Amino acid sequence: MKQKMTPAQKSEARWGLLFVAPTMIGLIILNFYPIFKTIYQSFCKTGDFGKGNIFVGLKNYSVVLNASETWQSLWNTVKYALIEVPFGIVIALILAVLLNKKIAGRSVYRTIFFLPMVCAPAAVAMVWKWLYNTQFGLLNNIFHTKIAWISDPKIAWIFVGVIGAWSIIGYNMVLFISGLQEIPGDYYEAAEIDGASGLRQFFSITLPLLSPTTFFIVQTRIIGALTVFDLMFMVMDKTNLALKKVQSVVYLFYQYAFTNGNKGYGATLVVILLVFILILTAILQRLEKKIVYQN
């Protein structure tokens, strides 16, 4: 038989609900409501002057899925993720291992590598656009070339991905350092007694025990890379010849929803991207039990 709550327990429960209410209300207003609103808008056509929605069923999905620019933007997004995610993770891991050791100026180095994360995206874009400038850019002046780093449709996606990897290295590094500090030092001492080299220790101890942190970073960075917008919006001008070969799905959504005023079409693009991310996340979750170290 279920026991009734005492007055003290009821009071505690009321206070608990009161304290979590602001967070719950914030989640509903800022997260859940926009999700359902976007899904609803994907079945609608925006009314005249951007007001009102006209229900059109699956028409938006039919148009979006048959549009070549949809698949091109999805492919652009995947290509960007293939540059940003692996390079951003591998370089961050190497730096984390090096900066987890007792070296002079360790805190200074950590701060320097983390600085890109606290820089304004507009400032980052401006600096990299100057570096990549075909005529006056630092890179072309150093190498005595005239490469159109972000204007050539064949290579622009690579060098936009480089900016993304550079921007996220510091954040990944901090997470890796946190994971490294959780690994007991006894394992390394035992390995040294057995004569294991530093490289052997890295692959036999560090990588396996760091796999939960690595898997978390991989998942979050894949989602972050697939939803990239601000970097491309600020680096790629509308007159850039390579824009069609670089623009992400979210960038295309912005163009339709806010520039062209077609919110229904834009919402459909976002829903398709959401489904793609959910499928990818489900696959990663299935892989987690097989590749992540379990205590």
Buried (B, 14 or more C-beta within 10 A) or exposed (E): EEEEEEEEEEEEEEEEEEEEEEEEEEEEEEEEEEEEEBBEBBBBBBEEEEEEBEEBEEBBBEBBEEBEBBEBBBEBBBBBBBBBBEBBBEBBBBBBBEBBEEEEEBEEBBEEBBEBBEEEEEEBBEEBBEBBBBEEBEBBEEEEEEBBBBBBBEBBBBBBBBBBBBBBBBBBBBBBBEBBEEBEEEBBEEBEEEEBEEEEBBEEBBEBBBBBBBBBBBBBBBBBBBBBBEBBBBBBEEEBEBBBBBBBBBBBBBBBBEEEEBBBBBBBBBBBBBEBBEEBEEEBEEEBEEEBEEE
